[in-house]
Amino acid sequence: MWISIQLVPSDFAGLSNPIWNYSEVLLQEELDGRMTSNPLLSKLTLLRLTTYVVFAWLIIQFAKETSSAYVLLLAVIYSATAYAIYGALALASGDPNILWFGPRFDTTNLTATFVNRNSAATYFGISAITATTLFYARVRKLVQTSSTSEPFLHLLEKLASLKTASLLGPAIILWGAVFLTNSRAGIASSLIALLLFLFLCLGPFSISRKRRSRGVSASSILVVLVVAGVIGLLLVQSGNAIGLRLIQQGISDSYRLQLYQTVLQMIGDYPLQGVGAGAFPTMLMLYPTSELPGELTWDKAHNSYLEAIVGLGIPASIILFAVFIWSFSKCLSGLYSRRVRKLYPAIGICSSTVVVIHSTVDFSIEIQAVALVYIVMLCVGVAQSLSTRNSRAGSSVRG
């Protein structure tokens, strides 16, 4: 509603953006002022946000059944695995194009069908966490359902089954894709989310359905060992590239800090009405940016929180943030209160961790492919936290 108000041609209470006055002087004609400095970008933002709201509502309705939620997660995992394999093949072959869409701007890091490695890192990070969680659920079920008298080799045979491998394989591939992006913030946020997942498995708020000491501890420790081993191997393989980037550029880029100062100045100039949803690059032209590298395109604030505030204004951005805070709190509530199906709110929590951390230094969530996948994970967690119905198909397997 607020974005629609920003688009209305009027100069109510003098809130019209001054860029319209500058345009009148340059064009020598009278123009209808608006709060937004770029109506086209604001309309595009409104269209995207409306799409996200409708998509989120559909996911919540569909994912109330556990079997449907499980199918959704598998669809994301396997499609992400296919993209990861394509990205690895393209990286190995030096393919200069992204499929049929045009030239690939980054040929030294895995980006798959993304233009930016940071966006790819967030996408694969969310998918890797989900694959790891479902793999944990599978291992835990096998351990819990095995009897104490069952031979250990028979248990290993179960763990090596095709059904288990169909989850472990994608998890390994997706974690490999995360590290091959060489995105510092993307890798860091994904690993922090992984640590949170391990805490949820082993900590006082264990996501286990039943707290049987033998089954829970054995399956949890097994998954921890497998994940730690895989991550260790991936770190060794990609450590040189990450280390080189840290040496050359440090933990943070100086140009981001300079950009943040400009964005904060912009927020101070338009704290209530904002400059228009999605209109940040238009207003940036009116602010001094001589210290920013001229060979780069500055159409994003590299901080999704600041860009939302500068576009919508402080009051409206608080409403936007409140939607995600409410969804996250529902996942937390489901994780704490439910007796079964705790893995689903855990996926929503861990996926949110990746996005929340990475959004402080980049704009991955502003890319539609990343946003839609994140909405799936978050809304599956919300749906399973809200729903009280048990699935008729395998809730004990996936709970």
VMD Tcl script that draws the C-alpha trace (Angstrom):
set ca {
  {0.00 0.00 0.00}
  {2.82 2.40 0.83}
  {4.58 1.73 -2.48}
  {1.30 2.55 -4.24}
  {1.16 5.84 -2.34}
  {4.75 6.57 -3.40}
  {3.63 6.16 -7.02}
  {0.71 8.60 -6.80}
  {1.41 11.82 -8.80}
  {1.07 14.53 -6.14}
  {3.09 16.85 -3.97}
  {1.19 16.23 -0.76}
  {2.73 18.01 2.22}
  {5.82 18.74 0.16}
  {6.86 15.07 0.19}
  {7.49 14.90 -3.54}
  {11.03 13.87 -4.38}
  {13.18 16.88 -5.41}
  {14.38 15.02 -8.48}
  {11.14 16.04 -10.16}
  {11.94 19.73 -9.61}
  {15.38 19.21 -11.14}
  {13.76 17.44 -14.09}
  {11.34 20.33 -14.64}
  {14.25 22.75 -14.83}
  {16.18 20.55 -17.27}
  {13.21 19.71 -19.49}
  {11.57 23.13 -19.25}
  {8.13 21.60 -18.70}
  {5.83 20.99 -15.77}
  {5.88 17.47 -14.31}
  {3.71 15.72 -11.73}
  {5.88 15.07 -8.70}
  {5.85 11.80 -6.76}
  {7.49 10.44 -3.64}
  {9.40 7.93 -5.69}
  {12.28 9.13 -7.82}
  {11.78 6.34 -10.36}
  {8.19 5.12 -10.95}
  {9.28 2.27 -13.25}
  {11.59 0.71 -10.65}
  {8.97 1.19 -7.93}
  {6.32 -0.55 -10.04}
  {8.72 -3.42 -10.66}
  {9.42 -3.71 -6.93}
  {5.69 -3.64 -6.16}
  {5.10 -6.40 -8.71}
  {7.84 -8.56 -7.22}
  {6.70 -8.10 -3.63}
  {3.10 -8.89 -4.61}
  {4.32 -12.03 -6.35}
  {6.23 -13.04 -3.22}
  {3.16 -12.56 -1.02}
  {0.95 -14.70 -3.29}
  {3.69 -17.33 -3.64}
  {4.23 -17.45 0.14}
  {0.50 -17.89 0.79}
  {0.34 -20.77 -1.72}
  {3.38 -22.47 -0.16}
  {1.91 -22.21 3.35}
  {-1.37 -23.76 2.19}
  {0.36 -26.53 0.27}
  {2.96 -27.33 2.94}
  {0.51 -27.92 5.79}
  {0.61 -31.61 4.85}
  {3.95 -33.12 5.81}
  {4.18 -35.21 2.65}
  {3.65 -32.11 0.50}
  {6.24 -30.15 2.47}
  {8.74 -32.97 2.00}
  {8.14 -33.03 -1.76}
  {8.70 -29.28 -1.95}
  {12.03 -29.56 -0.15}
  {13.16 -32.45 -2.35}
  {12.25 -30.44 -5.46}
  {14.44 -27.55 -4.28}
  {17.33 -29.84 -3.31}
  {17.42 -31.80 -6.55}
  {16.99 -28.76 -8.78}
  {19.77 -26.97 -6.87}
  {21.96 -30.06 -7.25}
  {21.40 -29.99 -11.01}
  {22.39 -26.30 -11.10}
  {25.47 -27.07 -8.99}
  {26.56 -29.85 -11.36}
  {26.05 -27.54 -14.33}
  {28.03 -24.81 -12.59}
  {30.91 -27.19 -11.84}
  {31.01 -28.41 -15.43}
  {30.90 -24.84 -16.75}
  {33.69 -23.83 -14.38}
  {35.85 -26.82 -15.35}
  {35.34 -26.29 -19.09}
  {35.70 -22.51 -18.96}
  {32.34 -22.03 -20.68}
  {32.14 -18.28 -21.49}
  {28.34 -18.20 -21.61}
  {25.52 -18.78 -19.15}
  {23.48 -21.27 -21.15}
  {21.83 -19.23 -23.92}
  {21.54 -16.01 -21.89}
  {24.83 -14.36 -22.80}
  {28.41 -14.01 -21.60}
  {29.55 -15.23 -18.20}
  {31.21 -12.35 -16.34}
  {32.90 -14.58 -13.77}
  {34.82 -17.55 -15.16}
  {37.01 -18.24 -12.10}
  {34.28 -19.02 -9.55}
  {31.24 -21.27 -9.61}
  {28.17 -19.17 -10.38}
  {26.01 -21.71 -12.28}
  {23.21 -19.66 -13.88}
  {23.76 -16.66 -11.59}
  {25.73 -13.61 -12.65}
  {27.06 -12.92 -9.17}
  {28.94 -15.50 -7.08}
  {27.45 -14.10 -3.86}
  {23.91 -14.81 -5.06}
  {24.98 -18.31 -6.05}
  {26.53 -18.84 -2.60}
  {23.30 -17.89 -0.83}
  {21.20 -20.09 -3.10}
  {23.45 -23.11 -2.69}
  {23.90 -22.42 1.03}
  {20.16 -22.55 1.68}
  {19.84 -25.72 -0.39}
  {22.86 -27.36 1.28}
  {21.46 -26.75 4.76}
  {18.15 -28.28 3.70}
  {19.81 -31.35 2.19}
  {21.89 -31.80 5.34}
  {18.80 -31.58 7.53}
  {16.89 -34.19 5.53}
  {19.95 -36.45 5.51}
  {20.06 -36.14 9.29}
  {16.39 -37.12 9.50}
  {17.02 -40.20 7.39}
  {20.02 -41.34 9.45}
  {18.22 -40.70 12.72}
  {15.26 -42.81 11.64}
  {17.49 -45.71 10.64}
  {19.35 -45.61 13.95}
  {16.19 -45.24 16.02}
  {14.39 -48.11 14.29}
  {17.34 -50.50 14.55}
  {17.31 -52.91 17.46}
  {20.14 -53.23 19.93}
  {20.74 -56.82 18.83}
  {21.01 -55.92 15.15}
  {24.52 -56.46 13.71}
  {26.47 -53.26 13.15}
  {27.24 -54.24 9.55}
  {23.53 -54.54 8.85}
  {23.04 -50.99 10.12}
  {25.86 -49.79 7.87}
  {24.17 -51.53 4.95}
  {21.00 -49.56 5.69}
  {22.96 -46.33 5.91}
  {24.54 -47.08 2.52}
  {21.15 -47.60 0.88}
  {20.07 -45.73 -2.21}
  {17.53 -43.69 -0.23}
  {20.20 -42.42 2.13}
  {22.66 -41.80 -0.70}
  {19.99 -39.79 -2.54}
  {20.22 -37.24 0.29}
  {23.91 -37.48 1.15}
  {25.00 -37.06 -2.49}
  {23.13 -33.77 -3.03}
  {24.36 -32.49 0.35}
  {27.99 -33.09 -0.62}
  {27.52 -31.58 -4.09}
  {25.74 -28.51 -2.73}
  {28.33 -27.85 -0.04}
  {30.99 -28.21 -2.70}
  {29.16 -25.61 -4.80}
  {29.05 -23.22 -1.83}
  {32.82 -23.37 -1.40}
  {33.54 -23.17 -5.14}
  {31.75 -19.82 -5.31}
  {34.62 -18.39 -3.20}
  {32.17 -15.91 -1.70}
  {33.52 -14.91 1.71}
  {30.19 -13.79 3.16}
  {28.27 -16.60 1.46}
  {30.53 -19.31 2.86}
  {30.66 -17.71 6.31}
  {26.87 -17.34 6.60}
  {26.32 -20.92 5.39}
  {28.80 -22.32 7.92}
  {27.21 -20.31 10.74}
  {23.84 -21.74 9.75}
  {25.39 -25.22 9.75}
  {26.74 -24.67 13.25}
  {23.27 -23.57 14.33}
  {21.81 -26.73 12.82}
  {24.31 -28.89 14.72}
  {23.42 -27.03 17.92}
  {19.74 -27.75 17.26}
  {20.62 -31.42 16.80}
  {22.81 -31.78 19.87}
  {21.86 -28.85 22.10}
  {19.16 -28.43 24.74}
  {16.51 -27.65 22.08}
  {17.16 -30.87 20.16}
  {15.04 -31.21 17.03}
  {14.81 -34.95 17.60}
  {11.30 -36.35 17.69}
  {12.09 -38.67 20.58}
  {14.78 -38.26 23.19}
  {15.95 -41.82 23.34}
  {19.56 -41.53 24.35}
  {21.00 -44.31 22.20}
  {19.25 -43.41 18.94}
  {19.48 -39.67 19.22}
  {23.10 -39.48 20.27}
  {24.29 -42.08 17.77}
  {22.54 -40.55 14.77}
  {23.46 -37.01 15.74}
  {27.11 -37.84 16.26}
  {27.22 -39.79 12.99}
  {25.82 -36.87 11.04}
  {28.19 -34.47 12.78}
  {31.17 -36.64 11.82}
  {30.04 -36.96 8.20}
  {29.33 -33.25 7.86}
  {32.58 -32.26 9.57}
  {34.55 -34.59 7.29}
  {32.94 -33.29 4.12}
  {33.32 -29.65 5.14}
  {36.94 -30.29 6.10}
  {37.71 -31.76 2.68}
  {35.97 -28.88 0.93}
  {37.87 -26.34 3.01}
  {41.15 -27.95 2.03}
  {40.19 -27.91 -1.64}
  {38.98 -24.32 -1.72}
  {41.13 -22.88 1.07}
  {43.74 -21.40 -1.26}
  {41.20 -19.36 -3.21}
  {39.42 -18.10 -0.10}
  {42.71 -17.33 1.62}
  {43.96 -15.39 -1.38}
  {40.80 -13.27 -1.42}
  {41.12 -12.57 2.31}
  {44.75 -11.51 1.87}
  {44.03 -9.31 -1.13}
  {40.73 -7.74 -0.01}
  {40.44 -8.41 3.72}
  {37.26 -9.36 5.50}
  {35.33 -6.33 4.23}
  {35.73 -4.13 1.18}
  {36.43 -0.45 1.77}
  {34.12 0.57 -1.04}
  {31.17 -1.00 0.79}
  {31.84 1.20 3.82}
  {31.97 4.26 1.59}
  {28.71 3.21 -0.05}
  {27.06 2.68 3.34}
  {27.98 6.22 4.37}
  {26.23 7.56 1.28}
  {23.18 5.39 1.93}
  {22.96 6.57 5.54}
  {23.13 10.17 4.32}
  {20.30 9.39 1.92}
  {18.22 7.89 4.72}
  {18.83 11.00 6.81}
  {17.51 13.16 3.96}
  {14.36 11.04 3.41}
  {13.67 9.25 6.71}
  {9.87 9.01 6.47}
  {8.84 8.87 2.82}
  {11.92 7.19 1.35}
  {13.22 7.76 -2.17}
  {10.92 5.16 -3.69}
  {10.92 1.38 -3.56}
  {13.72 0.07 -5.79}
  {14.75 3.61 -6.76}
  {18.08 3.63 -4.93}
  {20.27 3.66 -8.09}
  {18.39 6.68 -9.43}
  {18.96 8.74 -6.30}
  {22.58 7.63 -5.97}
  {23.41 9.75 -9.01}
  {22.60 12.87 -6.97}
  {25.11 12.00 -4.24}
  {28.91 12.20 -4.39}
  {30.38 8.80 -5.29}
  {33.81 9.81 -6.56}
  {35.53 7.40 -4.14}
  {33.67 4.40 -5.56}
  {35.32 2.45 -8.40}
  {33.95 3.86 -11.63}
  {34.32 0.61 -13.57}
  {31.65 -1.06 -11.41}
  {27.87 -0.62 -11.64}
  {26.34 0.68 -8.41}
  {22.68 -0.29 -8.69}
  {22.52 -1.98 -5.26}
  {23.35 -0.77 -1.74}
  {25.10 -4.08 -0.89}
  {23.01 -4.18 2.28}
  {19.40 -5.23 1.82}
  {18.31 -3.67 5.12}
  {19.68 -0.25 4.27}
  {18.29 -0.44 0.74}
  {14.82 -1.28 2.05}
  {14.95 1.64 4.49}
  {16.22 4.13 1.93}
  {13.57 3.05 -0.57}
  {10.51 2.72 1.66}
  {11.36 5.03 4.52}
  {11.79 3.94 8.13}
  {8.09 3.35 9.09}
  {7.21 1.22 6.05}
  {10.46 -0.74 6.19}
  {9.72 -1.67 9.81}
  {6.46 -3.24 8.59}
  {8.38 -5.19 5.94}
  {10.91 -6.45 8.48}
  {8.08 -7.34 10.88}
  {6.71 -9.85 8.35}
  {9.97 -11.81 8.39}
  {10.37 -11.45 12.16}
  {6.85 -12.87 12.65}
  {7.61 -15.79 10.30}
  {10.91 -16.49 12.05}
  {9.20 -16.37 15.47}
  {6.62 -18.90 14.27}
  {9.42 -21.27 13.30}
  {11.03 -20.79 16.70}
  {7.69 -21.45 18.38}
  {7.19 -24.59 16.30}
  {10.67 -25.81 17.12}
  {10.07 -25.37 20.84}
  {6.47 -26.53 21.20}
  {5.94 -29.31 18.65}
  {6.54 -32.95 19.48}
  {6.93 -34.05 15.85}
  {8.06 -32.54 12.53}
  {10.58 -30.22 14.16}
  {12.93 -30.48 11.21}
  {10.74 -28.20 9.12}
  {10.84 -25.15 11.40}
  {14.55 -25.88 11.87}
  {15.03 -25.55 8.10}
  {13.19 -22.22 8.18}
  {15.43 -21.01 11.00}
  {18.71 -22.13 9.42}
  {17.76 -20.79 5.98}
  {16.88 -17.47 7.57}
  {20.28 -17.44 9.25}
  {22.01 -17.66 5.87}
  {19.90 -14.86 4.41}
  {19.94 -12.58 7.46}
  {23.73 -12.66 7.77}
  {24.53 -12.38 4.08}
  {22.05 -9.53 3.58}
  {24.17 -7.29 5.80}
  {26.91 -7.12 3.15}
  {25.20 -8.09 -0.09}
  {21.91 -8.16 -1.99}
  {21.33 -11.87 -2.69}
  {17.80 -11.79 -1.26}
  {16.94 -9.13 -3.88}
  {17.56 -11.69 -6.63}
  {14.26 -13.42 -7.42}
  {15.68 -16.95 -7.68}
  {17.15 -16.66 -4.19}
  {14.07 -14.95 -2.76}
  {11.66 -17.60 -4.05}
  {13.77 -20.50 -2.75}
  {14.09 -18.80 0.63}
  {10.32 -18.24 0.72}
  {9.81 -21.97 0.17}
  {12.06 -22.86 3.13}
  {10.65 -20.21 5.45}
  {7.00 -20.89 4.59}
  {7.40 -24.66 4.90}
  {8.70 -24.01 8.40}
  {5.80 -21.66 9.15}
  {3.21 -24.06 7.72}
  {4.50 -26.99 9.75}
  {4.64 -24.79 12.84}
  {1.03 -23.70 12.39}
  {-0.44 -27.01 11.27}
  {-1.71 -29.54 13.80}
  {-2.52 -32.23 11.25}
  {-0.39 -35.31 10.91}
  {0.58 -36.52 7.50}
  {-0.87 -39.86 6.50}
  {2.30 -40.71 4.56}
  {5.45 -41.15 6.55}
  {5.28 -38.42 9.17}
  {7.42 -40.59 11.45}
  {10.08 -40.71 8.76}
  {10.21 -37.00 8.14}
  {9.28 -35.61 11.53}
}
mol new
graphics top color blue
foreach p $ca { graphics top sphere $p radius 0.5 }
foreach p [lrange $ca 0 end-1] q [lrange $ca 1 end] { graphics top cylinder $p $q radius 0.2 }
display resetview
